[in-house]
Amino acid sequence: MTKVRVEIVVIRGGTALVGPTLRPLEDAVLIIEDGLIAELGAASSVAIPEGAVIVDASGMTLVPGFIDAHVHIEFADPAEVLAGGVTTVRDLAWPPESIWPLAERSRDPGFEGPLIVAAGQMLTTEGGYPTRAGWAPEGTGLVVAAPEDAAAAVDAQADAGASVIKVGLNSAVGPTLDLETLRAIVDAANTRDLAVTGHVDNIEQLEKALDAGMTELAHMLLGGERIPDEGIERMVRAGMTVVPTLSILAGPELEAAVDNLARFRAAGGSVVYGTDLGNAGPRPGIDPTEVAAMTAAGMSLHDILVSATVDAGALLGLDGVGTLSEGMAADIVALGGAPLADPGDLTDVQMVWRRGRRAR
């Protein structure tokens, strides 16, 4: 047997869901070194390095760390989020003087919380959402008064490290960006190789988003309207991704959002897991309410897990996360039981590693 360097961890005995299809691998062995999955295979084919730290995951299912594509992380405890099985988050609107230093600190594997990527400020119009929202600290929104101001606003977010540009299109609480300005924002974002996501409350604002070339919704529509079938088809043709955040909704608004999501999925639309953590509904970590609502929209547990790992990593542009594969980040969650068969098991977090460091 070969002598090993320090800090090699071996997780063995569980079933690992590996690769981009989450293929079950029984009696799996994962060797973690330098924060990466150095080797992964069946116990019969993997040699355990001498002196490695052995972790027994018998009876558990090993999955990639969850990625929550819509949070407001400073309303939560990052350590609690990580311990709950979420190893990466995307923050969608917060003042720059606060979110960017926190995101930078999160790049350290020793950070007590998930990796944080962010949008920075939400672009909006004068008096528009979220500039008057009670939840939003001053500076959460950035006013783009005219099309000629769009490039500077986008560049400010991109230069700070934004992974996406977010706009506010909530006509229920104030004015919204006009189509010409919204198009200018999308064009400026595309110049910086960034997508534009949006807080969109109704069908009128959805149509504007599509007219402007937006490719993501940060929520399924919030206002309780049923999207016509032709609208669903247009969303799919445009390649739009929906981050549903169903756990913040209730009553008729939730029923409409679940129906819209079900028809969007059935038409071939892309759905990525996100909860809007920081609102009253979602809990830190893998959220059972979100899982239940996505299930009600016709998504299988396998679909949900893919949306929260493989597809979320792709949406966020993070090549090193989202799958259990050799060379990928050792962001690993051990779940109890059979998470592809029982939704309770999908949220039964037993152990968590982020970049190879045990967090639970």
C-alpha positions in Angstrom: 0.0 0.0 0.0 1.2 3.5 -0.8 2.0 6.0 1.9 -0.4 8.9 1.8 -0.2 12.7 2.4 -2.2 14.3 5.1 -5.9 14.9 5.0 -7.0 12.1 2.8 -10.6 11.1 3.7 -12.3 7.9 2.4 -16.1 7.7 2.5 -17.3 4.1 2.0 -20.2 1.8 2.3 -23.1 3.9 0.9 -24.7 4.1 -2.5 -23.3 7.1 -4.4 -25.3 8.8 -7.2 -22.6 9.5 -9.6 -22.0 11.5 -12.8 -24.4 13.8 -14.6 -27.2 11.2 -14.7 -26.9 10.4 -10.9 -26.3 6.8 -11.7 -26.5 4.6 -8.5 -23.2 3.0 -7.5 -23.7 0.6 -4.6 -21.0 0.0 -2.0 -19.2 3.1 -3.3 -15.8 4.4 -2.2 -15.0 8.1 -2.5 -11.4 9.3 -1.8 -11.1 13.0 -1.0 -7.8 14.8 -1.3 -7.0 18.5 -1.4 -10.7 19.3 -1.5 -11.4 17.2 -4.6 -12.8 13.8 -5.3 -9.6 12.1 -6.2 -11.0 8.7 -6.9 -14.5 7.2 -7.0 -15.6 3.6 -7.7 -17.0 0.4 -6.3 -15.3 -1.0 -3.2 -14.1 -3.9 -5.2 -12.1 -1.7 -7.5 -10.7 1.0 -5.3 -7.7 0.6 -3.0 -8.0 2.4 0.4 -4.9 4.5 1.0 -2.9 3.6 4.1 -3.5 6.1 6.9 -6.6 7.7 5.4 -9.5 8.8 7.6 -12.3 6.3 7.1 -16.0 7.4 7.2 -18.6 4.7 7.2 -21.7 5.7 5.1 -23.4 2.3 5.2 -27.1 2.5 4.7 -26.8 6.1 3.3 -27.0 7.6 -0.1 -24.2 10.0 -1.2 -25.3 12.9 -3.4 -23.7 16.1 -4.7 -24.1 19.0 -2.4 -27.3 20.9 -3.1 -27.1 24.3 -4.9 -29.8 26.8 -4.0 -30.0 29.2 -7.0 -32.1 31.9 -5.2 -31.2 33.1 -1.7 -30.6 36.2 0.3 -27.8 34.8 2.4 -27.5 37.6 4.9 -30.9 36.8 6.2 -29.7 33.3 7.1 -26.9 31.6 9.1 -24.5 30.4 6.5 -23.2 27.6 8.8 -26.8 26.4 9.2 -27.4 26.5 5.5 -24.3 24.3 4.9 -25.1 21.9 7.7 -28.5 21.5 6.0 -26.9 20.1 2.9 -26.6 23.2 0.7 -22.9 23.7 -0.3 -23.4 26.5 -2.9 -25.8 29.4 -3.1 -26.6 32.2 -5.4 -27.5 35.5 -3.7 -30.0 37.5 -5.8 -29.9 41.1 -4.5 -28.0 42.7 -1.7 -26.0 45.9 -1.1 -22.5 45.6 -2.7 -20.5 46.7 0.3 -21.8 43.7 2.2 -22.4 40.8 -0.3 -19.1 41.0 -2.2 -16.8 40.7 0.9 -18.9 37.8 2.1 -18.8 36.1 -1.3 -15.0 36.5 -1.3 -14.7 35.0 2.2 -16.8 32.0 1.1 -14.2 31.0 -1.5 -12.0 29.8 1.4 -12.7 26.1 2.0 -12.6 26.8 5.7 -15.5 29.3 5.5 -18.3 28.2 7.8 -21.0 28.2 5.1 -21.6 27.5 1.5 -19.8 28.9 -1.5 -21.6 32.1 -2.4 -22.0 33.5 -5.9 -24.1 36.6 -6.4 -25.9 39.0 -8.6 -25.1 42.1 -6.6 -27.7 44.8 -6.8 -31.1 44.4 -8.4 -31.6 46.7 -11.4 -34.9 48.6 -11.4 -36.5 51.9 -12.3 -37.1 55.0 -10.1 -39.5 53.9 -7.3 -39.5 50.3 -8.5 -39.0 47.1 -6.7 -37.1 46.6 -4.4 -36.3 50.3 -3.7 -39.3 50.6 -1.4 -39.5 47.0 -0.1 -39.3 46.7 3.7 -37.0 43.7 3.5 -34.3 45.3 1.4 -31.5 47.3 2.9 -30.6 50.6 1.2 -28.5 49.8 -1.8 -30.2 46.5 -2.6 -31.7 48.1 -5.7 -29.9 50.2 -8.3 -32.0 52.6 -10.5 -31.4 52.5 -14.2 -33.2 55.6 -15.4 -32.8 55.3 -19.1 -31.4 52.9 -21.8 -28.1 54.8 -21.9 -27.5 54.1 -18.2 -27.8 50.3 -18.6 -24.2 49.5 -19.6 -22.8 51.3 -16.5 -25.2 49.6 -14.2 -24.4 46.2 -15.6 -20.7 46.8 -15.6 -20.8 47.8 -12.0 -22.2 44.4 -11.1 -20.0 42.4 -13.5 -16.8 44.2 -12.4 -17.6 43.3 -8.8 -18.0 39.6 -9.7 -21.6 39.1 -10.6 -22.6 35.7 -11.9 -25.9 37.0 -13.2 -27.8 40.3 -13.6 -31.1 40.6 -11.8 -34.0 43.0 -12.6 -37.1 43.9 -10.7 -40.3 43.6 -12.7 -43.0 43.8 -9.9 -45.8 46.1 -11.1 -47.9 45.3 -8.0 -45.7 47.5 -5.8 -44.4 50.2 -8.1 -43.3 51.2 -11.6 -41.2 48.8 -13.7 -38.4 49.2 -16.3 -39.7 50.1 -19.7 -39.0 47.7 -22.6 -36.3 49.8 -24.2 -34.3 50.1 -21.0 -34.8 46.4 -20.2 -33.5 45.5 -23.6 -30.5 47.7 -23.1 -29.8 45.9 -19.8 -30.0 42.5 -21.5 -27.7 43.6 -24.3 -25.2 45.0 -21.9 -25.3 41.8 -19.8 -24.8 39.6 -22.9 -21.8 41.7 -23.8 -20.4 40.7 -20.4 -21.4 37.0 -21.0 -24.0 37.2 -18.2 -27.7 36.1 -18.3 -30.5 38.3 -16.9 -32.9 36.9 -14.3 -35.9 38.6 -13.0 -38.4 39.1 -10.2 -41.5 39.0 -12.4 -45.0 39.2 -10.9 -47.5 38.8 -13.7 -48.1 37.9 -17.3 -47.6 41.4 -18.6 -44.2 41.6 -17.1 -43.4 38.1 -18.3 -44.1 39.1 -21.9 -41.9 42.2 -21.5 -39.1 40.0 -20.1 -39.4 37.7 -23.1 -39.6 40.6 -25.6 -36.3 41.9 -24.0 -34.5 38.6 -24.4 -34.4 37.5 -20.8 -33.6 33.8 -20.2 -34.4 33.2 -16.6 -37.2 33.8 -14.0 -36.0 34.1 -10.4 -39.5 32.9 -9.3 -42.4 31.2 -11.0 -44.9 34.1 -11.5 -45.8 35.4 -8.0 -49.2 37.0 -8.7 -51.3 33.9 -9.0 -52.0 34.3 -12.7 -52.3 31.2 -15.0 -49.8 31.5 -17.9 -51.6 30.7 -21.1 -50.4 27.6 -22.9 -49.0 29.8 -25.7 -47.0 31.8 -23.1 -45.6 28.5 -21.7 -44.6 27.5 -25.3 -42.9 30.9 -25.8 -40.9 30.5 -22.6 -39.7 27.1 -23.7 -38.8 28.3 -27.2 -36.8 31.2 -25.7 -34.7 28.7 -23.6 -36.0 30.2 -20.4 -35.0 28.6 -17.1 -37.3 28.9 -14.1 -36.1 28.9 -10.5 -39.5 28.3 -8.9 -39.2 29.3 -5.2 -42.6 27.7 -4.5 -42.0 27.5 -0.7 -42.6 31.3 -0.3 -46.1 31.0 -1.8 -49.4 29.7 -0.3 -53.1 29.4 -1.3 -54.2 30.4 -4.8 -50.8 31.9 -5.6 -49.1 28.5 -4.9 -51.8 26.6 -6.8 -51.3 28.8 -9.8 -47.5 28.5 -9.6 -47.5 24.7 -9.3 -49.8 24.5 -12.3 -47.6 26.9 -14.3 -44.5 24.9 -13.4 -46.1 21.6 -14.2 -47.1 22.8 -17.7 -43.7 24.4 -18.2 -41.9 21.2 -17.4 -44.3 19.1 -19.5 -43.5 21.4 -22.5 -39.8 20.8 -22.0 -38.8 23.8 -19.9 -35.7 23.9 -17.6 -36.2 24.1 -13.9 -33.5 24.7 -11.3 -33.9 24.4 -7.6 -34.2 27.6 -5.6 -36.0 28.7 -2.5 -35.7 32.4 -1.9 -34.1 31.6 1.4 -34.4 34.7 3.7 -38.2 34.8 3.2 -40.3 33.4 6.0 -41.1 30.1 4.2 -37.9 28.3 3.3 -35.7 26.7 6.0 -31.9 26.7 5.8 -30.6 23.7 3.9 -32.6 21.3 1.7 -36.1 22.6 2.1 -38.9 20.0 2.4 -41.6 22.5 1.5 -39.9 23.3 -1.8 -39.4 19.6 -2.5 -43.1 18.8 -1.8 -44.3 21.6 -4.1 -41.9 20.6 -6.9 -43.3 17.0 -6.5 -46.8 18.4 -6.8 -45.8 20.0 -10.1 -45.0 16.5 -11.5 -41.3 16.4 -10.9 -39.8 13.1 -9.7 -37.4 13.0 -6.9 -34.7 12.3 -9.4 -35.7 15.4 -11.4 -35.6 17.5 -8.3 -32.1 16.2 -7.3 -30.8 16.8 -10.8 -32.3 20.4 -10.7 -30.5 21.1 -7.4 -27.1 19.7 -8.5 -26.2 19.0 -12.1 -28.5 21.6 -13.7 -27.9 24.2 -11.0 -24.2 24.0 -11.4 -24.5 24.5 -15.1 -26.9 27.5 -14.6 -24.5 29.1 -12.2 -21.5 28.5 -14.6 -19.6 26.5 -12.0 -17.7 23.7 -13.7 -16.4 22.1 -10.6 -19.6 21.4 -8.7 -22.8 19.6 -9.2 -21.8 16.0 -9.7 -19.9 13.2 -7.9 -17.2 12.6 -10.4 -13.4 12.3 -10.2 -11.8 15.8 -10.2 -14.9 17.6 -9.0 -15.1 19.5 -5.8 -15.7 17.3 -2.8 -19.1 18.8 -2.0 -20.9 15.8 -0.7 -24.1 15.1 1.3 -24.9 11.8 2.9 -28.7 11.3 3.0 -30.5 8.7 5.0 -32.4 5.9 3.3 -33.5 6.1 -0.3 -33.9 9.7 -1.5 -35.0 8.8 -5.0 -37.9 6.8 -3.5 -38.9 8.8 -0.4 -39.1 12.6 -0.3 -38.5 12.4 3.5 -35.1 10.8 2.8 -34.2 13.5 0.3 -34.2 16.0 3.2 -32.7 13.6 5.8 -29.2 15.1 5.9 -26.8 12.9 7.9 -23.3 14.2 6.9 -22.0 17.1 4.8 -18.6 17.9 3.3 -17.8 21.2 1.5 -14.5 21.2 -0.5 -13.5 18.1 1.5 -14.1 19.6 4.9 -16.6 17.9 7.1 -19.4 20.4 8.1 -21.8 17.9 9.7 
